[in-house]
């Protein structure tokens, strides 16, 4: 499956942004899709994931209700809604996918074998 992330940009603190991840190829419904982010000088971290099939959602510990992930299997799309953006949210956001991923692995990037190119989100204070 091929992934393409978009929707990043420059946002003022307190604003919102909706990131999109579009997929092509493969049976999309069989893939867990996740968002990771990487801030300058920091390791990539897990943000959120939506499970294949029933669409159970998972969030990183830092999310605190500001992020919402959703998917549409017919459109082969996953979105990440980010509200109340803060400067510390500045990062490159990547979408990633893995087929039939075990629930224990949704937050671990090495289990995702398909990655989009990333989209930059910059939050100004």
C-alpha positions as CSV (number, residue, x, y, z in Angstrom):
1,X,0.0,0.0,0.0
2,X,1.2,3.5,-0.8
3,X,0.5,6.4,1.6
4,X,0.5,10.1,1.1
5,X,0.2,12.6,3.9
6,X,-0.9,16.1,3.5
7,X,-2.5,19.0,5.4
8,X,0.4,20.4,7.3
9,X,1.2,24.1,7.4
10,X,1.9,27.1,9.6
11,X,-0.7,27.5,12.4
12,X,-0.9,29.9,15.3
13,X,-1.0,28.5,18.8
14,X,-4.5,27.6,19.8
15,X,-5.5,26.8,16.2
16,X,-6.5,23.6,14.6
17,X,-5.3,21.5,11.7
18,X,-6.6,18.4,10.0
19,X,-4.1,16.1,8.5
20,X,-5.0,13.6,5.8
21,X,-3.5,10.3,4.8
22,X,-4.6,8.8,1.5
23,X,-3.8,5.2,0.5
24,X,-3.6,3.4,-2.8
25,X,-3.2,-0.3,-3.5
26,X,-3.8,-3.1,-1.1
27,X,-7.0,-3.9,0.9
28,X,-7.1,-0.8,3.0
29,X,-9.6,-2.2,5.5
30,X,-6.9,-4.8,6.6
31,X,-4.4,-2.1,7.6
32,X,-3.9,-0.4,10.9
33,X,-3.0,3.2,10.1
34,X,-1.0,5.3,12.5
35,X,0.3,8.8,12.8
36,X,3.8,9.4,14.2
37,X,5.6,12.7,14.5
38,X,9.2,13.8,14.7
39,X,10.2,17.2,16.1
40,X,13.6,18.7,15.3
41,X,16.3,16.9,17.2
42,X,13.9,14.4,18.8
43,X,13.1,10.8,18.1
44,X,9.9,10.0,16.2
45,X,7.0,9.4,18.6
46,X,3.6,7.7,18.3
47,X,0.6,10.0,18.1
48,X,-2.4,7.9,17.2
49,X,-3.6,4.8,15.4
50,X,-6.8,3.4,14.1
51,X,-7.1,-0.4,13.9
52,X,-8.0,-2.4,10.8
53,X,-11.5,-3.7,10.5
54,X,-13.6,-2.3,13.4
55,X,-11.5,0.9,13.7
56,X,-10.5,0.9,17.4
57,X,-8.5,4.0,18.1
58,X,-5.4,4.5,20.2
59,X,-3.6,7.6,21.3
60,X,-0.2,8.5,22.7
61,X,0.1,9.5,26.3
62,X,0.7,13.1,25.5
63,X,-2.4,13.6,23.4
64,X,-4.8,14.5,26.2
65,X,-7.9,14.8,24.1
66,X,-6.5,17.3,21.5
67,X,-6.1,14.8,18.7
68,X,-8.8,12.7,17.0
69,X,-8.1,10.0,14.4
70,X,-10.7,8.7,12.0
71,X,-10.8,6.6,8.9
72,X,-13.0,5.9,5.9
73,X,-12.3,2.6,4.4
74,X,-14.3,3.2,1.2
75,X,-12.3,6.4,0.5
76,X,-9.0,4.8,1.8
77,X,-8.5,7.8,3.9
78,X,-7.3,8.5,7.5
79,X,-7.5,11.9,9.1
80,X,-5.9,13.3,12.2
81,X,-7.7,16.3,13.7
82,X,-5.4,18.4,16.0
83,X,-7.0,21.0,18.1
84,X,-5.5,23.6,20.5
85,X,-2.2,23.4,18.8
86,X,0.9,24.3,20.8
87,X,4.4,25.2,19.7
88,X,5.6,21.8,21.0
89,X,3.4,20.2,18.4
90,X,5.7,21.5,15.7
91,X,7.0,18.4,13.9
92,X,6.9,16.4,10.7
93,X,3.8,14.2,10.9
94,X,4.0,10.8,9.2
95,X,1.3,8.3,8.5
96,X,2.1,4.6,8.5
97,X,0.3,1.3,7.9
98,X,0.6,-2.3,8.8
99,X,-1.7,-5.2,7.9
100,X,-3.4,-7.0,10.7
101,X,-1.3,-5.4,13.3
102,X,-1.5,-6.9,16.8
103,X,-3.0,-4.6,19.4
104,X,0.2,-4.8,21.4
105,X,2.2,-3.2,18.6
106,X,0.2,-0.2,17.5
107,X,2.5,2.3,19.1
108,X,5.8,0.8,17.8
109,X,7.1,2.2,14.6
110,X,9.2,-0.8,13.6
111,X,6.0,-2.9,13.1
112,X,4.8,-0.5,10.4
113,X,6.2,-1.4,7.0
114,X,4.5,1.3,4.8
115,X,5.2,5.0,5.4
116,X,4.1,8.2,3.8
117,X,6.4,11.1,3.1
118,X,5.5,13.3,6.0
119,X,3.8,16.6,6.3
120,X,5.3,19.6,8.3
121,X,3.2,21.2,11.0
122,X,4.6,24.4,12.4
123,X,2.9,26.1,15.3
124,X,3.8,29.7,16.0
125,X,3.5,31.2,19.5
